């Protein structure tokens, strides 16, 4: 791999300013795409999904427990069996949710 060209500070600033404009355009386009996705219509589901966990089987409706939103966080542990519990606990604490 070859290294980038070495230029003066002024040339670097000009190149960086140009790249920053392109980065901002990409960010605006991504923001617009995300807003478009959020405006997609919703579809009602009639499938009875059943999940199994530490407390046994539960339907999707059971998981909501009367709430309007359900947050699902998937984490994996290492094949050696190392627990991901501490990372999950830190994630939920940062979200302002007390992990149980």
C-alpha positions in Angstrom: 0.0 0.0 0.0 1.4 3.4 -1.0 1.1 6.4 1.3 -0.8 9.5 0.3 1.0 12.5 -1.3 2.6 14.9 1.1 1.4 18.5 0.5 1.5 21.9 2.2 -0.9 22.7 5.0 -2.9 25.0 2.8 -3.3 22.2 0.1 -4.3 19.8 2.9 -6.9 22.2 4.2 -8.4 22.7 0.8 -8.6 19.0 0.1 -10.1 18.4 3.6 -12.7 21.2 3.0 -13.7 19.6 -0.3 -14.0 16.1 1.3 -16.0 17.6 4.2 -18.5 19.0 1.8 -18.9 15.5 0.2 -19.2 13.9 3.6 -21.9 16.4 4.6 -23.8 15.7 1.4 -23.7 11.9 2.1 -24.9 12.5 5.7 -27.8 14.7 4.4 -28.7 12.0 1.8 -28.5 9.3 4.5 -30.7 11.4 6.9 -33.3 11.8 4.1 -33.3 8.1 3.4 -33.7 7.3 7.1 -36.7 9.8 7.3 -38.2 8.1 4.2 -37.9 4.7 5.9 -39.6 6.1 9.0 -42.5 7.3 6.9 -43.1 3.8 5.3 -46.6 2.5 6.1 -47.0 -0.1 8.8 -48.4 -3.6 8.3 -50.4 -5.4 10.9 -49.2 -8.9 11.7 -51.5 -11.8 12.5 -48.7 -14.3 13.0 -48.5 -15.7 16.5 -44.8 -15.5 17.2 -43.7 -17.5 20.2 -40.3 -16.9 21.9 -38.7 -19.1 24.6 -36.4 -17.7 27.3 -35.5 -18.0 30.9 -39.2 -17.6 32.0 -40.5 -20.1 29.5 -42.6 -19.4 26.3 -44.0 -15.9 25.6 -45.8 -14.4 22.6 -44.8 -11.1 21.1 -47.7 -9.4 22.8 -46.5 -10.8 26.2 -43.0 -9.3 25.6 -44.5 -5.8 25.3 -46.1 -6.1 28.8 -48.5 -3.3 28.0 -45.9 -1.0 26.6 -46.0 0.9 23.3 -42.5 -0.1 22.2 -40.3 -3.1 22.5 -36.5 -2.9 22.4 -34.7 -6.0 21.3 -31.0 -6.2 21.8 -29.1 -9.2 20.4 -25.7 -10.1 21.8 -23.5 -13.0 21.3 -21.0 -14.7 23.6 -17.7 -16.3 22.7 -17.7 -20.0 21.9 -15.6 -20.5 25.0 -18.8 -19.7 27.0 -17.6 -16.3 28.2 -20.7 -14.4 29.3 -21.7 -11.2 27.5 -23.8 -10.2 30.5 -21.5 -7.4 31.6 -21.5 -5.8 28.2 -25.3 -6.2 28.0 -25.7 -4.6 31.4 -23.5 -1.7 30.4 -25.6 -1.2 27.2 -28.9 -1.1 29.1 -27.5 1.1 31.8 -26.4 3.7 29.1 -30.0 3.5 27.7 -31.3 4.5 31.2 -32.9 1.1 31.6 -32.2 -1.0 34.8 -31.3 -4.5 33.6 -32.9 -7.3 35.5 
